[in-house]
Amino acid sequence: MHGRLAGGSRPPYDPRMSEGTAFVAGATGYTGREVVRALTERGVRTVAHVRPDSSRLAEHRARFEGLGAEVDTTPWEPEAMAATLRRLGPSVVFSLLGTTRARGKEAAAAGRPEESYETVDYGLSALLLAAARAVEPRPRFVYLSAVGVTPSVKNPYLAARARMERELRESGVPFTIARPSFITGPDREGRPGEKIGASVADAALSLAGAIGARRLRDRYRSMTGAELAEALVRAAFDPACERRALEADALRR
């Protein structure tokens, strides 16, 4: 049964969304939670992945099952993840994985395995892509990248995503790449620098839009997790978005 949006209205129905399964990696993150919600509201069978060692596993399970999603706790091991995806046979795999420097420092202080752009943003995404390649027919791989990714970028955060984008294009797996600008909102945890940056950028971009630079405004102004999730779900089931990298202005459309 298709869910309802706030206020009681139903989301637009697309028959393609009612077929198949969506696997969401990074489901516990800010955007991931909204993607799970958007999928279940549209009647898509949704499997939300949660790390088996998560200290908040019970909380996440209650949240996602309350939305009508299933919860998967496959460990981040190549063979295990491949076996899970073969069993589920998803039509879409969402890769919404990422970390921050603060989390990396916390992991190091606690003696946990390294958590960095290289090991999480690239490493876990690449592991998930390899697992998706083991599925027949191969699922659409929806990868959350970032604005500013280019083949020669030097910034470590963007370079990890550039490497992943390159491997995705060469993988033979159908894909959609999303490159939003700032992702923000009133319930966005942590990342105070991003919130400040988004506020400053949005103010400048609003002025630019007012004097005619609408394309510049739409490409770089911030999006909330809910707005981005709606765009990702639309793109995941849109044949016109296959093998495309969507900048923020395209995501808004």
Phi, psi and omega in degrees: 000137183282138182283179181239150173277171177304139181091356174095356181277147179276147173291157179303136182270131175234116184301336178295331184285339183277355181252136176089188187229142175250128177254124185246107174266134189087024185295335184275353180283176184301310178285322182301318179299320180288327177295317177301315179300312182298321180293313183293328178296336180263008177079016179279134172295120190238129176246114181264122181273133176230135178304136181295337180263013180296133178289346182247026184303313181298319179296314180296320180298315180297319181297309186287320178293330176294334177276348182101010179268161171266155180244131178242138182237035178301132177292157180281073176231136187307309184293320181295316181292321178297318179296321179296315181292325176296321180292317183283328183056052184293150173272338179221136173240123177262125176251099186241044191263142177183160177226182178229165177297324180298317178295324178298319178294320179298318180296317180296318181294328181271358180075019178276167178303154182305135178232104185217175177300324182288320184274332183255296185303316175267308190301309181290326177296319179294322177298318180294321178297317178300321178294321180296329179292341181277355183263137174233128354291153183291137181282160169290130181256111181261112187251124178273105179259220182201152176298144178097358179285125174223161182301330185254013184298144183256335180305127185303321180297313181284327180296323177297321179287325177297319178297318180292318178302317181299314180294324180295317180296330183267358190281336187086000178269134176298140187216162166223129178253133178245131181236074177287165173275221179300138173250118186215180180159165184296336182253020179285121182280144173060206177048054180299326178298322179293320179297316180295315180300319180296318181296315180294314182295318181298321179296315180294321182288328175298320177295318179298319179296324182293335181256015171110352182271060185292322181296318177299314179301312185290332180284326191246348181286160188288162174230147173281165177300322180294317179297316180294318180300316178301318180294319180296318180292317176302312183295325183299330183251012182257114180303330181291345181263002180287139181059037178233149170255118185259117174283173186300324181294323177290325178296324180292332180277000000 
